[in-house]
Amino acid sequence: MDPLEVAGGWVNGYDPVPLPAGPHDRPRRVLDRLLLPHLQKSECLVAFSGGRDSSVLLAAAVDLARREGLPVPVPVTLSYPGAADADESAWQDAVLSHLGISERVVLTVHDEHDPLGPIGIRVLRQHGLVWPPNFTPTYRMLTHARGGVLLTGEGGDEAFGLKRVTPLTKVLKSRFRVPPAVYRDAARALAPAVLRRRSALRDRYRRPWLRQETEELLARRDAADQAAYALNAGQNTWQFSMRRCARIGYETMRILASEMDTDYVQAFAEPELVASVAAAGGYWGWTGRTATMRDLFGDLLPREVLERRTKALFANAVFRRYTREFARRWSGAGVDPELVDAEALRENWLSPTPHAPTMSLLQQAWLAENPR
């Protein structure tokens, strides 16, 4: 990451990788082909939170294993007893009961996933600053899959989530019987790039720890990324998977996994799968996340799981005592004062809900005071 990416906590831009030429197979058949060689390994774990993506991945892997006469993969779940917003136990139980699975690995999380906890500083000491900075939950699951494979549903939001054209698709497929807000969103989707950039700047996520000029510069980068989204749903799906933040993050986790003789697979981020979803969605795509999940995976899980609208929150489960102890004694080293307001940053780390994008700065500051 360059200094601005560290300061803002995000990696902007896209890698210019073209969408593979078709014809493309159906997403479910592509997913089966991707999963089969991994299910044949002696240790196959599936990262399972109870959310839609991890539930679909587990269900697809279990279904394929049973059809092929292979051992059923084992779900590995992170449990956060001190963070009520991260509790997904009811959804987990519903999915596991539906799939008829009793064997699982549950890892209880207290302070272990703090960016400066024992796992975090072990990687920082070995590699220095890496992207993504919140690697600790996945790293911990990888240690339980040594010599095998860890399958995750990372990339599902990008592959199956809302696209720029989605509001317009809703209007057309509902024969213009939609709430007024959907019409407004459809009009914004059709607006030229210059207007969409202005809208993104106006409604932007603000980083209060940055100097004003830096905050505005990074806001323009974020807005440019959003304005680049294609109206074509299939092309937009492929764009999401070509974001530098996603590609670098996937490569980082594969490297960390390889050090444990383990394969790390983001099934929904694999190019063949993304291309197949892009082709299946075509120009207009689906009317939303729920419609996408029902169409592609409706036979795997109960309707209420595929249609759930809630999502767990993990910020309070990540920044824990290690972060706050460091913030209290921090000298201010490791951040560029021309880009970052150090005292505003310290206040953020000590607040009840620190901003997740400050994580790279936190680790960079720690490295400055604890040289490798």
N, C-alpha and C positions, 0 to 999 in steps of 0.2 A: 504494500500500500504506500501511496505517496503521503506527504504530511497532511494535505487537505483531506484525504480519505480517512486517515487516522483521526483527525480532529472532528470530522463530521460523523464518523462511525458508519460509513457506507461506501461501497465500491460502485461507482456509476459506469454507464456505458454498456455497449454490446459487442460481442465478438462477431465478426462478419462471416458466419458459417451459413451457407445456403441450405434451405430446406431440401432434403433428399427427394429425388424424383420418384414418382409413383410407378406402378400402382402400390398402394399400401394395404396391408392386411388389416382385419378388424382388430381393435385394441385388445379385446379379450384373448384372441389367439396370439397376438404379439406378446402379451403379458405372460401367457403360459410358456412360450418359447424362452423368454427371459428367465423365468423362475426355475424351469426344469433342471438345468445343470446345478443350480445352487441347492435344490432340495435333495440332490443325490449326495451331498456332503454329509459327513458324520455329525457335524454340529451345525444346525441351521436355526438361527434365532430370528424372530421378527419383532422389531421395535413396535410395541403396542401400547398406545395411550388411551384408546377408546374413542378417539376422534374418527371422523369419517374416512380419512385417507388410510390410517393405520388399520382400521377395521376392515376396509375393503381389501387391503393387501394381505392381511392375515387370512381372510375368508377365501381369497383366490388361491393362496398358497396351500391351505388345508384342502380345498376342493381338488386341486391338481394332484397333491400327494396321495390322496385317497384313490383317485382315478388311476394313478400309475403304480399303486401298491408300494409307495415309499413311506418312510417314517414321517409322521406329522411334524411340521416345524413347531418350535417352542416359542410362545410369546414371552417377551421380556418387558416388564413394566416398571416405570419409575413411580414411586409413591411418595407424596409430599405431605406428611401429617401436619406440618406447621403452616401450610398454605392452603386455606379453604378454597381459594379461587382456582387452584390447580387440581381439585378433586374430581376425578372422572370415574370413580369406582362403580357407580350405578351403571354407567354406559359399558364399562368393561365387563361387568358381570352379565349384562344382557347379551353382549356379543359372544362371550365364551360359552354361555348356556346354549345359545342358538347353534353354535358350531360343535357343541359336545366335547369341549376341551377342558381337562382338569389340570394337566401339567403346565406349569408356568414358572417363570422366574420373576420375583418381585424385589426390586432394589429400593430400600427406604432412603429418602434424601433428607438430610438435615442441612449441614453446611458444606457438604462435599462438592456441590456444583458452583460454589462461589468462584468468580473469575480468578481470585487469588487464593483459593483453597489448595490443598495438597495436590490434587490432580492438575489444576491450572498451572501452578508454578513449576511442576515437573516438566510439562511441555514447554513452558516459557524458557526454562533454563536450558533445555535441549535445542530448541528451534528458534528462540526469539519470538517476536510478534508474528502471529499467523491470522489468517482470515478463514473461517469466521472466529471471532473471539469467544463465542459461547459453545466451544467444542466439548466441554467437560461432560454433559449428560451422555452424548454419543460415545465419547471415549470410555466412559465407565461401562456402558453396555458392551463395547467392543472387547473389553477385558474378559467378559464371560463367553465370548464366541471365539476364543483363541483356537487357531487351526481350522476354523470353519468359516461361516459367513454370517453377517448381520444384514438383514433386509430392512429397509426403512421406507416409509411413505413420503419422505421429503420430495418436494416437487409437485405434490398433488394440488396445492393451491394454484400453482402456475398452469398446470395441465388442464385442470377441471374447473377453475374459478371463472369469475366474470371477465369479459373482454370488453373492449371499447364499443363494439357493435351491440352488446347485449341489450341495452335499453331499447334500441330500435327494433331488435328481434322480438322483444316482448310486445311492442306496439303492434307489429305486423301479425304475429301469430295469435294475438288475442283479438284481432279484428278491431283494434283501436279502443278496446274497452279496458283501459288501464287508468290508475290514479294520475292526477296532474303532474306529480313529481316525476313520473316515468317519462312523460313528454318532455319535461325540462332536461332530463338526462339524455334523452335521444337527440335533442337539439344540440346539446354540448358535444355529443359524439360526432355530429356532422359538421361541427364548426372547423374552420381552417386551423392549422397548427399554431399560428400566431395567437389566436384567441384562446386555444386550449392551454398554451404556455402561460398566458396571463391569468387564466382561471386557476391553474395549478399553483402559481406564485401567490395568488390571493388566499387560497385555502391551504397553504402549505403547512407541513410539520415544522415547528420552530425549535431551534436548538439554543436554549438560553445560556449555555456555557461558552458560546462563541462570541468573538468580537463581531460588531455589526456588519462590517464589510465581508468578513468570512462567511457569516450566516447567509448574507444575501447572495454571495457567489455560489455557495453550495445549493441554495434554493434554486438558482437558475439551472444548475446541473440537473437537479431532480426534475424540474419542470421540463427540461429538454428531453429527458428520458421518457416522461409520460407523453409528451407531444409526439414522440416518434412511434407510438403504437399504431399499427395498421388497423384500418377499419375492417378488413377481412379477418374473420375470427380465426381461421386456420393459421394465417400468417402471424397474427397476434399471439397465438399459442406458442408458435415456434420462437418468436421474439423473447417471450418470457424465459424460455429455456436457454437462450443465448446471452442472457445478462451476465456480465462479468462476475458479479457478486455470486451468482449461482454456480457458474462453472469453476471459479477459483475455489469456492467453498467445498464443492464435491471433490475436487482433486486433493485438497488438503486432507480431508477425512480419509480418502483412499490411501494416501501416503502414511498417515498415522496408523491406519489399520494394517498396512503391509508390515510395519515394524513389529506387529504381534502375530505375523503369519496368518492374517485374517483378511477375508474379502469384505469390502463395504459396498453395498449396492443401494442406490436410490432408484428404486424400480420405476417410479413415475417421472424421473428425470432422464432416463435413458433415451438417447436420440430416436431409436426405432419406435419406442412407445409414444414419445411426444409427436413424432411425425404421423403415426397412425391416428392419434386423437385429433390432430389438426385436420387430417383428411376426412375423418368421420364427421367433424363439425362443419366442414365446408366454409363457405363465405359467411353464413349467418350464425352458425354455432347453435347453442341451446339457449333457452330463456333464462338460465341461471344455473348456479351450482347444483341445486337439488335436481333439476331436470337432467343435468348431465350425469349425475350419479345414478339416477333411476334408469336412464337409458342404457348406460354402459354396464352397470353392475346390479341391476334390479333383482336378479335371480340369486344373488349371493347372501343378502342380508335383509332383515326385516325393514319394512318401509320407514318405521319411526327412526331407525338408525341412519338411513340414507337421507332423511329429511330433517335431521336435527339442525337447529340454528345456533345453538350455544357453542362456546369455544373456551377452553381452559386458558387461564392467564398465569404466567410463570415469573413475572418480574420480582414479586416478593419472595419467590422461592430461590432466587439466584443471588442477588446482592445481599449477603448475610454478614456475619460478624467479621470475617477476614477483610472485606471491603471497608467496613466502617472503622476497624482498628487502624488500617493503613491510612484512610482519609484523615483521621484525627492527628496522626503524627507526620503526615506528608509534608515535605519541605517545599514543594512546588516544582521540583525538578522533573524533567522529562516531557514538558509541554512547551510549545512555542508561544511566548506571551503575545506575539503579534497576531496569533490566530485564536488563542484561548484565554478566557478570563479564569485564572487559576482559582480564585476564591469562589466564584460562581460554580465552578466545577466541583470544588470540595463540598459546597453546600448541597449540590445535587447528590453526591455520593452518600451524604449523611441524611438525606431526606427519607421519608417513609417509602417513596416509590422512585428510586433513581431511574433516569432515562436509559433504556437499553443501549442506544448508540454511543454512550460514553464508555462502553466496556473496553474498546481498544485503547483509549486514552488512559484508562485505569491500569491496564497491563503494561503500557509503555512507560508510565510513571513508575510502576513497580520495578521494571527492568532498569530504569535509570538509577534507582537507589539500591538495586541488587544486581550488579553487573554479572553477566554470564561468565 
